[in-house]
Each structure stands twice: as structure tokens, then as C-alpha cells.
């Protein structure tokens, strides 16, 4: 990156053996170079540039002959300084017009290309300027615009270099994260990081900054490799990379990777224990969970043991929800059957109802088709529909408060809710029916009967809103 020197006014100071009464003008020109002198130096360089333009293909005819120029020079020498005044007349007007043309050219170039480069300004100068115009307002406009174009070009180039460096950084990180081993990752980084460091140096980064950025990229690539390995189930690779690059990790990277490795190992251990529990304990899900927890009693790492127990409990909950969904489907299949023999076949094929639950379902199948018009208490049915008590519907069925068919309806709704199905819309619909009944001035018994009709008729279709529309249409007749 080129360095543009700047000049600052120096402050005079007094020192021993210096005569302060000496005339200041004899020392002032050597003390500092002011802004006018700086611009004059720049102008002399431009004068040389314009002189070269006069020798090129764009040389223009001079507006005045050498003799006229000499005469003008002699006249200027004989003109008293006190009578000097800013030039005005045709030449000054022509200069203003030239400056306007220069600015318009800049605007047109910017509109076409999106930016103005130094060669665009040089092309204008080669066509319109001569060496005699080195110290005119038009040339000073050109000089300022050219310097601005140079600075903008440098800024654009620096931005492009920063973008390329960021792109190279992303490439190293993405490709390096796919390394199949810690050794392969080390070989890859050893070959790639020097090129990245060279680009940073070429962009003007200090050596210390280059070293820090390269170290950060190395650590970030290794951490990305750990994350990718864990996501792919390659815990061994993740542990290998972590052990090799942990000293280069930042504290947050080290903590993150260590925690993720521990949790991944805990999940794997939990799955192993859960699968073994199914072989060791052919019993309920709660019993399997308890057995798996007991296998961790001797674990020294409390954090690891706690994470494994949490994962085992999550596996139990997931298995329980899956079984509940299968049980709900069994009850729905029974309700869709056309006869007792078909419904009995559903019970014989399924594997999720067992023990007392299977026995009660068999009884409900026999009675549902033997007494298809079984009686249910509407209020009791509505109360049990949103209940989470596993034995509440069974007790109500055994007491004769609900029919065999409605027992299957309630069990289907409870199991579906236990599997994770959301029935908030059905709850809101029941509240809407209650409010509708109040607006109509209906007695409580009628509201309960309507709610029961909606919930029980929607058991097979799982569309309570459609059932409500049908019941409401019948009521409004």
C-alpha cells in the first residue's frame, strides 16, 4: 500500500547561544514547507507530465506564437507589481469553459463506468491541456480530481484484496473441516496457511497481525472439523482432532468442543444402555429406564453420568410417545371396523396393547358390536375426553357411565394426546359451543349433549369442527 507523505509546519524554538533578534525572514523558508509549496511541487510534476503529452500523438497547436509569448513575457516584466490583477477576458472565459468540460466528462464517465479512473482524466488532459497550462485553474481541477481518483482506486483495490483474503479464509476452513483424520488436517493446514499469510502480508498487514490471524484460522478450522465429525457420528475423529488442537483453541472454542464431545458420548452411551435394557428387562418402559440408570452408579464423572441419565429418560419418553401413537391407531381401527370379528382381528394383529388394557379392549369390542346403541352420560364423557388419567375411562366404563364404543373413543383421544398430538383446537371448539349455548339460552344439559355429539361423532374422522357444523345445522332446523 503506497504511503502518501504529509508535511506539517515545524515550530520554532529557542536554544542557548541563538540570537533571537535575527530577522525571521532569513530563516523561515528553511524552517518548513507550507501547503502552497507542496502544491507547487505537485504542479511541477504535472508540468513534466503535460510536457510529455505535448510530445505525444495528442499534441495540440499553441494558441499564441513564440514571439507573441515572448512579447507578453516582456510586458509582464515591465508591468509594476502594484498593478497586477487577476486575469480576465477571453482566456479566462475559455479556462472556465474548459473546467466545466472537465467536470462534465467526469460525470459522464462515472455514469457509464460507475467510477472514474486516472487514465480517464489523463485522456482528457492529453486532449485539452498544453505545457503552458500547468498553473491554471483548469489544471488545478485536474490535479485534485486525479488525486481523488488515485485514492479511490487504492480503496477499491484494498477492498478487493480484503474480500479475496476472506474468501481464502473460508475455503481453508470449509475444506479443512472435512479432513478424515487429525494427521490429514495438520498436513493440509501446513500447506495452506503460508499462502494465506503471504496474502495478508501483501495486503500490508503487520507481521504480528499476520501471525495472530493465521493462528485463529488454524484453530477455527480444527473446531469446525470437530463439529462436523460430531454431526456425522464420528466421535473418535472429533476426540482425536480436539486432543491435537486443544492448546491452539481459544477458551470458548475449547469449552464448546469439550462440551459437545461429552454430550455426544453421553448420547451414544444412553442408546447402548437403552438397547441392553430391552434385552435385560423385558418389562415396562419405566423398568427399563430404572435399570439403565443403575448402570451409571459407579461412573466417576458426575457430569457425564447426569448427561447419560438425561438422554436415557429422553429415549424412554420418545418410545412412550411412539407406543401411545400406535395404541391410538389401534382404537381408531377398531372404531372403523364393520363387525366384531373384524375388530377382533385388529386386536390379534397389534402388539402395543397388553395386560389389563388388552383385556378391557377385547371386552369393549364384544359389547360395542353386540350393543351398538350403548348409553353414555354426556357430562361424564365430556369430562373424560380431555383427561390425562390412564385409568379414568376404564373406571367409568366398568361402572357403566360410558358405553363400550365411547370407551374406545376416549382411549383413542387420550393416547393421541399422549403421543404429542395437539388438541387445543378441540378445546377451543368446546368453549365456543358452551358460549353459543349461553347466547341461545339453552339449558346446561342441552349444551352437554351437543358437545358430546360433536366429540363422539368426530372420533373416527378427527374433524370436530366439521362435526360441529353438522350438529349445529341440525339444531337450527
VEXDREN-2710 file (C-alpha; in Angstrom, 1 decimal):
% VEXDREN-2710
k/r/px/py/pz
1/UNK/0.0/0.0/0.0
2/UNK/1.7/3.3/-1.1
3/UNK/2.3/5.8/1.6
4/UNK/1.4/9.5/0.8
5/UNK/3.8/11.8/2.8
6/UNK/2.3/14.7/4.6
7/UNK/4.1/17.8/5.7
8/UNK/3.5/19.7/8.9
9/UNK/4.6/23.2/9.9
10/UNK/7.6/23.0/12.3
11/UNK/7.5/25.1/15.5
12/UNK/10.4/27.4/16.0
13/UNK/12.2/27.0/19.3
14/UNK/14.9/28.9/21.3
15/UNK/18.1/27.3/22.2
16/UNK/21.3/28.6/24.0
17/UNK/23.7/30.8/22.0
18/UNK/20.9/31.7/19.5
19/UNK/20.4/35.3/18.7
20/UNK/16.6/35.8/18.9
21/UNK/16.8/39.3/17.4
22/UNK/17.9/37.9/14.0
23/UNK/15.5/38.6/11.2
24/UNK/12.9/35.9/10.9
25/UNK/12.5/36.0/7.1
26/UNK/16.1/34.8/6.7
27/UNK/15.3/31.5/8.5
28/UNK/11.6/31.0/7.7
29/UNK/11.9/29.4/4.2
30/UNK/14.2/26.8/5.6
31/UNK/12.1/26.0/8.6
32/UNK/9.1/24.4/6.9
33/UNK/7.4/23.7/3.6
34/UNK/3.9/25.1/3.6
35/UNK/0.8/23.9/1.7
36/UNK/1.5/26.3/-1.2
37/UNK/5.0/24.8/-1.7
38/UNK/3.6/21.3/-1.5
39/UNK/1.0/22.1/-4.2
40/UNK/3.8/23.7/-6.2
41/UNK/5.9/20.5/-6.1
42/UNK/2.9/18.5/-7.3
43/UNK/2.3/21.0/-10.0
44/UNK/5.9/20.8/-11.3
45/UNK/5.5/17.1/-11.6
46/UNK/2.3/17.6/-13.5
47/UNK/4.1/20.2/-15.7
48/UNK/6.5/17.4/-16.7
49/UNK/3.6/15.2/-17.4
50/UNK/2.0/17.8/-19.7
51/UNK/5.3/18.4/-21.4
52/UNK/5.3/14.7/-22.3
53/UNK/1.8/15.0/-23.6
54/UNK/2.9/17.7/-26.0
55/UNK/5.4/15.3/-27.5
56/UNK/2.8/12.6/-27.9
57/UNK/0.1/11.9/-30.5
58/UNK/-2.3/14.3/-28.8
59/UNK/-0.1/17.4/-29.3
60/UNK/-2.2/20.5/-30.0
61/UNK/-1.5/23.7/-31.8
62/UNK/-0.5/26.5/-29.5
63/UNK/-2.9/29.4/-29.4
64/UNK/0.0/32.0/-29.5
65/UNK/3.2/32.2/-31.4
66/UNK/6.6/32.2/-29.6
67/UNK/7.2/35.8/-30.5
68/UNK/3.8/36.8/-29.0
69/UNK/4.6/34.8/-25.9
70/UNK/7.9/36.5/-25.6
71/UNK/6.4/39.9/-26.0
72/UNK/3.8/39.1/-23.4
73/UNK/6.6/37.9/-21.1
74/UNK/8.5/41.2/-21.6
75/UNK/5.3/43.2/-21.0
76/UNK/4.7/41.3/-17.8
77/UNK/8.2/42.1/-16.6
78/UNK/7.7/45.8/-17.3
79/UNK/4.3/45.8/-15.6
80/UNK/4.5/47.1/-12.0
81/UNK/3.6/44.6/-9.3
82/UNK/1.2/47.0/-7.7
83/UNK/-0.9/47.0/-10.8
84/UNK/-1.2/43.1/-11.0
85/UNK/-4.7/41.8/-11.1
86/UNK/-6.5/38.5/-11.8
87/UNK/-6.7/37.7/-15.5
88/UNK/-10.0/38.3/-17.1
89/UNK/-11.1/38.2/-20.7
90/UNK/-11.3/35.6/-23.4
91/UNK/-8.6/33.4/-22.0
92/UNK/-10.2/33.3/-18.5
93/UNK/-13.6/32.6/-20.0
94/UNK/-12.0/29.8/-22.1
95/UNK/-10.5/28.4/-18.9
96/UNK/-13.8/28.3/-17.1
97/UNK/-15.4/26.6/-20.1
98/UNK/-12.6/24.0/-20.0
99/UNK/-13.1/23.4/-16.3
100/UNK/-16.8/22.8/-17.0
101/UNK/-16.0/20.4/-19.8
102/UNK/-13.7/18.5/-17.4
103/UNK/-16.3/18.2/-14.7
104/UNK/-18.9/17.1/-17.2
105/UNK/-16.5/14.5/-18.6
106/UNK/-16.1/13.2/-15.1
107/UNK/-19.8/12.9/-14.6
108/UNK/-20.4/11.2/-17.9
109/UNK/-17.6/8.7/-17.2
110/UNK/-18.9/7.9/-13.7
111/UNK/-22.4/7.4/-15.2
112/UNK/-21.1/5.0/-17.8
113/UNK/-18.5/3.0/-15.9
114/UNK/-19.6/3.6/-12.3
115/UNK/-16.2/5.0/-11.4
116/UNK/-13.6/7.5/-12.8
117/UNK/-10.0/6.2/-13.2
118/UNK/-6.8/8.2/-13.6
119/UNK/-6.5/7.1/-17.2
120/UNK/-9.8/8.8/-17.9
121/UNK/-8.6/12.1/-16.6
122/UNK/-5.2/11.7/-18.3
123/UNK/-7.0/11.1/-21.6
124/UNK/-8.9/14.4/-21.1
125/UNK/-5.7/16.2/-20.2
126/UNK/-3.9/14.9/-23.2
127/UNK/-6.6/16.2/-25.5
128/UNK/-7.2/19.6/-23.9
129/UNK/-4.1/20.7/-22.0
130/UNK/-0.7/22.0/-23.0
131/UNK/2.5/22.6/-21.1
132/UNK/1.8/26.3/-20.8
133/UNK/-1.4/25.5/-18.8
134/UNK/0.5/23.9/-15.9
135/UNK/-0.5/26.7/-13.4
136/UNK/-4.1/27.4/-14.4
137/UNK/-7.4/26.8/-12.6
138/UNK/-8.3/24.1/-15.1
139/UNK/-5.1/22.2/-14.4
140/UNK/-5.6/22.5/-10.7
141/UNK/-9.1/21.0/-11.0
142/UNK/-7.5/18.2/-13.0
143/UNK/-4.8/17.6/-10.3
144/UNK/-7.3/17.4/-7.5
145/UNK/-9.6/15.1/-9.4
146/UNK/-6.7/12.9/-10.4
147/UNK/-5.5/12.6/-6.8
148/UNK/-9.1/11.7/-5.7
149/UNK/-9.3/9.0/-8.5
150/UNK/-6.0/7.6/-7.3
151/UNK/-7.2/7.4/-3.7
152/UNK/-10.5/5.8/-4.8
153/UNK/-8.6/3.3/-6.9
154/UNK/-6.4/2.3/-3.9
155/UNK/-9.5/2.0/-1.8
156/UNK/-11.2/-0.3/-4.3
157/UNK/-8.1/-2.4/-4.6
158/UNK/-7.7/-2.7/-0.9
159/UNK/-11.4/-3.8/-0.6
160/UNK/-10.9/-6.4/-3.3
161/UNK/-7.8/-7.7/-1.5
162/UNK/-9.7/-8.0/1.8
163/UNK/-12.5/-9.9/0.0
164/UNK/-10.1/-12.3/-1.5
165/UNK/-8.4/-12.8/1.9
166/UNK/-11.8/-13.5/3.4
167/UNK/-12.7/-15.9/0.6
168/UNK/-9.4/-17.8/1.0
169/UNK/-10.1/-18.0/4.7
170/UNK/-13.5/-19.5/4.2
171/UNK/-12.1/-22.0/1.7
172/UNK/-9.4/-23.2/4.2
173/UNK/-12.0/-23.5/6.9
174/UNK/-14.6/-25.4/4.8
175/UNK/-12.2/-27.8/3.1
176/UNK/-10.1/-28.4/6.3
177/UNK/-13.2/-29.3/8.3
178/UNK/-13.7/-32.3/6.1
179/UNK/-10.3/-33.8/7.0
180/UNK/-10.6/-37.6/7.7
181/UNK/-8.0/-37.5/10.5
182/UNK/-6.0/-35.1/12.7
183/UNK/-2.9/-36.0/10.7
184/UNK/-4.5/-35.2/7.4
185/UNK/-5.8/-31.9/8.8
186/UNK/-2.3/-31.0/10.1
187/UNK/-0.8/-31.7/6.6
188/UNK/-3.5/-29.6/4.9
189/UNK/-3.0/-26.6/7.2
190/UNK/0.8/-26.8/6.9
191/UNK/0.5/-26.4/3.2
192/UNK/-2.3/-23.9/3.0
193/UNK/-1.5/-21.4/5.8
194/UNK/1.7/-20.0/4.2
195/UNK/-0.3/-18.9/1.1
196/UNK/-2.9/-17.2/3.4
197/UNK/-0.1/-15.5/5.4
198/UNK/1.5/-14.2/2.2
199/UNK/-1.7/-12.7/1.0
200/UNK/-2.1/-10.9/4.4
201/UNK/1.4/-9.6/4.1
202/UNK/0.9/-8.4/0.6
203/UNK/-2.2/-6.5/1.8
204/UNK/0.0/-4.6/4.3
205/UNK/-0.8/-6.4/7.5
206/UNK/1.9/-6.2/10.2
207/UNK/3.8/-9.5/10.9
208/UNK/2.2/-9.8/14.4
209/UNK/-1.3/-9.4/13.0
210/UNK/-0.5/-12.0/10.3
211/UNK/0.6/-14.5/12.9
212/UNK/-2.5/-14.0/15.0
213/UNK/-4.9/-14.3/12.1
214/UNK/-3.2/-17.4/10.8
215/UNK/-3.3/-19.0/14.3
216/UNK/-7.0/-18.1/14.6
217/UNK/-7.8/-19.6/11.2
218/UNK/-6.0/-22.8/12.2
219/UNK/-7.9/-23.1/15.5
220/UNK/-11.2/-22.3/13.8
221/UNK/-10.7/-24.9/11.1
222/UNK/-9.9/-27.5/13.7
223/UNK/-13.0/-26.6/15.7
224/UNK/-15.1/-26.8/12.5
225/UNK/-13.7/-30.3/11.9
226/UNK/-14.7/-31.3/15.4
227/UNK/-18.3/-30.0/14.9
228/UNK/-18.6/-31.8/11.5
229/UNK/-17.3/-35.1/12.9
230/UNK/-19.8/-35.0/15.8
231/UNK/-22.6/-34.2/13.4
232/UNK/-21.6/-37.2/11.3
233/UNK/-21.4/-39.5/14.4
234/UNK/-17.6/-39.8/14.2
235/UNK/-16.9/-39.3/17.9
236/UNK/-13.4/-40.8/17.6
237/UNK/-12.3/-38.3/14.9
238/UNK/-13.7/-35.5/17.0
239/UNK/-11.8/-36.6/20.0
240/UNK/-8.6/-37.0/18.0
241/UNK/-8.7/-33.6/16.5
242/UNK/-9.7/-32.0/19.8
243/UNK/-6.7/-33.5/21.6
244/UNK/-4.3/-32.3/19.0
245/UNK/-5.5/-28.7/18.6
246/UNK/-6.9/-28.0/22.1
247/UNK/-3.8/-26.0/23.0
248/UNK/-4.4/-23.7/20.0
249/UNK/-8.1/-23.3/20.8
250/UNK/-9.5/-20.2/22.5
251/UNK/-11.1/-20.7/25.8
252/UNK/-14.6/-20.5/24.3
253/UNK/-13.7/-23.0/21.5
254/UNK/-12.2/-25.4/24.0
255/UNK/-15.2/-25.3/26.2
256/UNK/-17.6/-25.6/23.3
257/UNK/-15.9/-28.6/21.7
258/UNK/-15.3/-30.4/25.0
259/UNK/-19.0/-30.0/26.0
260/UNK/-20.2/-31.2/22.6
261/UNK/-17.9/-34.2/22.7
262/UNK/-19.1/-35.1/26.2
263/UNK/-22.8/-34.8/25.2
264/UNK/-22.3/-36.9/22.1
265/UNK/-20.5/-39.6/24.1
266/UNK/-23.4/-39.4/26.6
267/UNK/-26.0/-39.9/23.9
268/UNK/-24.1/-42.9/22.5
269/UNK/-23.8/-44.4/26.0
270/UNK/-27.5/-43.9/26.6
271/UNK/-28.5/-45.6/23.4
272/UNK/-26.3/-48.6/24.3
273/UNK/-27.8/-48.9/27.8
274/UNK/-31.4/-48.5/26.4
275/UNK/-30.8/-51.3/23.9
276/UNK/-29.3/-53.5/26.6
277/UNK/-32.2/-52.7/28.9
278/UNK/-34.6/-54.2/26.4
279/UNK/-32.7/-57.4/26.5
280/UNK/-32.1/-57.5/30.2
281/UNK/-35.5/-56.4/31.3
282/UNK/-38.5/-57.5/29.3
283/UNK/-40.8/-55.2/31.2
284/UNK/-42.3/-51.7/31.1
285/UNK/-40.5/-48.7/29.8
286/UNK/-40.2/-47.3/33.4
287/UNK/-38.4/-50.5/34.5
288/UNK/-36.0/-50.4/31.6
289/UNK/-35.2/-46.7/32.4
290/UNK/-34.5/-47.6/36.0
291/UNK/-32.2/-50.4/35.1
292/UNK/-30.2/-48.2/32.7
293/UNK/-29.8/-45.5/35.4
294/UNK/-28.5/-48.1/37.8
295/UNK/-25.7/-49.0/35.4
296/UNK/-24.2/-45.5/35.9
297/UNK/-23.9/-45.7/39.7
298/UNK/-20.1/-46.3/39.5
299/UNK/-19.4/-43.5/37.0
300/UNK/-16.7/-41.1/38.3
301/UNK/-17.6/-38.2/36.0
302/UNK/-20.8/-36.8/37.5
303/UNK/-21.4/-34.5/34.6
304/UNK/-21.1/-37.4/32.1
305/UNK/-23.4/-39.6/34.2
306/UNK/-26.0/-36.9/34.5
307/UNK/-26.0/-36.3/30.8
308/UNK/-26.4/-40.1/30.1
309/UNK/-29.3/-40.4/32.6
310/UNK/-31.0/-37.4/30.9
311/UNK/-30.6/-39.0/27.5
312/UNK/-32.0/-42.3/28.7
313/UNK/-35.0/-40.5/30.1
314/UNK/-35.5/-38.8/26.7
315/UNK/-35.3/-42.2/25.0
316/UNK/-37.9/-43.5/27.3
317/UNK/-40.2/-40.6/26.7
318/UNK/-39.8/-40.9/22.9
319/UNK/-40.6/-44.6/23.0
320/UNK/-43.6/-44.0/25.2
321/UNK/-44.9/-41.4/22.8
322/UNK/-44.4/-43.7/19.8
323/UNK/-46.2/-46.5/21.5
324/UNK/-49.1/-44.2/22.5
325/UNK/-49.5/-43.2/18.9
326/UNK/-49.7/-46.8/17.9
327/UNK/-52.3/-47.5/20.6
328/UNK/-54.4/-44.6/19.4
329/UNK/-54.3/-46.0/15.9
330/UNK/-55.5/-49.4/17.2
331/UNK/-58.6/-47.8/18.8
332/UNK/-59.3/-45.9/15.6
333/UNK/-59.0/-49.1/13.6
334/UNK/-61.5/-50.8/15.9
335/UNK/-64.0/-47.9/15.6
336/UNK/-63.7/-48.2/11.8
337/UNK/-64.5/-51.9/11.7
338/UNK/-67.8/-53.2/10.5
339/UNK/-68.2/-56.1/12.9
340/UNK/-66.9/-57.8/16.0
341/UNK/-64.9/-60.4/14.0
342/UNK/-63.0/-57.7/12.1
343/UNK/-62.3/-55.8/15.2
344/UNK/-61.1/-58.9/17.0
345/UNK/-58.6/-59.4/14.1
346/UNK/-57.3/-55.9/14.7
347/UNK/-56.6/-56.8/18.4
348/UNK/-54.9/-60.0/17.4
349/UNK/-52.5/-58.4/15.0
350/UNK/-51.5/-55.4/17.2
351/UNK/-48.6/-55.6/19.6
352/UNK/-49.0/-52.4/21.7
353/UNK/-52.0/-53.3/23.9
354/UNK/-51.3/-55.9/26.6
355/UNK/-52.3/-57.0/30.0
356/UNK/-55.4/-55.3/31.5
357/UNK/-55.5/-52.8/28.7
358/UNK/-55.9/-55.6/26.1
359/UNK/-58.5/-57.4/28.2
360/UNK/-60.6/-54.3/28.5
361/UNK/-60.3/-53.6/24.8
362/UNK/-61.4/-57.1/24.0
363/UNK/-64.5/-56.7/26.2
364/UNK/-65.2/-53.3/24.6
365/UNK/-65.1/-54.9/21.1
366/UNK/-67.5/-57.6/22.1
367/UNK/-70.0/-55.2/23.7
368/UNK/-69.7/-52.4/21.1
369/UNK/-70.9/-54.6/18.3
370/UNK/-73.4/-56.6/20.4
371/UNK/-74.9/-53.4/21.8
372/UNK/-74.2/-50.7/19.2
373/UNK/-76.6/-48.2/20.9
374/UNK/-74.8/-48.3/24.2
375/UNK/-75.6/-45.5/26.6
376/UNK/-73.1/-42.8/27.9
377/UNK/-73.5/-40.0/30.3
378/UNK/-72.8/-36.9/28.2
379/UNK/-71.3/-34.8/31.0
380/UNK/-69.1/-37.7/32.2
381/UNK/-67.9/-38.3/28.6
382/UNK/-67.1/-34.7/28.0
383/UNK/-65.2/-34.5/31.3
384/UNK/-63.1/-37.6/30.4
385/UNK/-62.3/-36.5/26.9
386/UNK/-59.5/-34.2/27.9
387/UNK/-58.4/-36.2/30.9
388/UNK/-54.8/-37.5/31.1
389/UNK/-55.7/-40.2/33.7
390/UNK/-54.9/-43.5/32.1
391/UNK/-57.4/-45.4/34.3
392/UNK/-60.3/-42.8/34.4
393/UNK/-62.0/-44.1/31.2
394/UNK/-61.6/-47.7/32.3
395/UNK/-63.3/-47.0/35.7
396/UNK/-66.1/-45.1/34.0
397/UNK/-66.6/-48.0/31.6
398/UNK/-66.7/-50.6/34.3
399/UNK/-69.2/-48.5/36.2
400/UNK/-71.5/-48.2/33.2
401/UNK/-71.1/-44.5/32.9
402/UNK/-69.9/-44.7/29.3
403/UNK/-70.5/-47.2/26.5
404/UNK/-68.1/-49.7/25.1
405/UNK/-67.7/-47.6/21.9
406/UNK/-67.2/-44.4/23.8
407/UNK/-64.5/-46.1/25.9
408/UNK/-62.6/-46.7/22.7
409/UNK/-63.2/-43.1/21.6
410/UNK/-61.8/-41.8/24.9
411/UNK/-58.8/-44.1/24.8
412/UNK/-58.1/-43.1/21.2
413/UNK/-58.2/-39.4/22.2
414/UNK/-56.0/-39.9/25.3
415/UNK/-53.4/-41.9/23.5
416/UNK/-53.2/-39.5/20.6
417/UNK/-52.7/-36.6/23.1
418/UNK/-50.0/-38.6/24.9
419/UNK/-48.2/-39.2/21.6
420/UNK/-47.9/-35.5/21.2
421/UNK/-50.9/-34.6/19.2
422/UNK/-52.2/-31.1/19.9
423/UNK/-56.0/-30.9/20.6
424/UNK/-56.2/-27.2/21.6
425/UNK/-58.5/-26.5/18.7
426/UNK/-60.9/-29.1/20.0
427/UNK/-60.8/-27.5/23.5
428/UNK/-61.5/-24.0/22.0
429/UNK/-64.3/-25.5/20.0
430/UNK/-65.9/-26.9/23.2
431/UNK/-65.6/-23.5/24.8
432/UNK/-67.2/-21.9/21.7
433/UNK/-70.1/-24.4/21.9
434/UNK/-70.6/-23.5/25.6
435/UNK/-70.7/-19.8/24.8
436/UNK/-73.0/-20.4/21.9
437/UNK/-75.4/-22.3/24.1
438/UNK/-75.4/-19.4/26.6
439/UNK/-76.2/-17.0/23.9
440/UNK/-79.1/-19.2/22.7
441/UNK/-80.3/-19.5/26.3
442/UNK/-80.0/-23.3/26.2
443/UNK/-80.0/-25.3/29.5
444/UNK/-76.8/-26.9/30.6
445/UNK/-78.0/-30.4/29.7
446/UNK/-78.6/-29.5/26.1
447/UNK/-75.1/-27.9/25.9
448/UNK/-73.5/-31.1/27.2
449/UNK/-75.5/-33.2/24.8
450/UNK/-74.4/-31.1/21.8
451/UNK/-70.8/-31.2/23.0
452/UNK/-71.0/-35.0/23.4
453/UNK/-72.5/-35.3/19.9
454/UNK/-69.6/-33.3/18.4
455/UNK/-66.8/-35.1/20.3
456/UNK/-68.1/-38.7/19.8
457/UNK/-69.1/-38.3/16.2
458/UNK/-65.6/-36.9/15.3
459/UNK/-63.8/-39.8/16.8
460/UNK/-63.4/-41.7/13.6
461/UNK/-62.7/-38.7/11.3
462/UNK/-60.7/-36.5/13.8
463/UNK/-62.6/-33.5/12.4
464/UNK/-64.5/-32.0/15.3
465/UNK/-65.2/-28.7/13.5
466/UNK/-66.9/-30.5/10.7
467/UNK/-68.9/-32.5/13.2
468/UNK/-69.9/-29.3/15.0
469/UNK/-71.2/-27.7/11.7
470/UNK/-73.3/-30.7/11.1
471/UNK/-74.8/-30.8/14.6
472/UNK/-75.4/-27.0/14.6
473/UNK/-77.2/-27.3/11.2
474/UNK/-79.5/-30.0/12.6
475/UNK/-80.2/-27.9/15.7
476/UNK/-81.0/-24.8/13.7
477/UNK/-83.6/-26.6/11.6
END
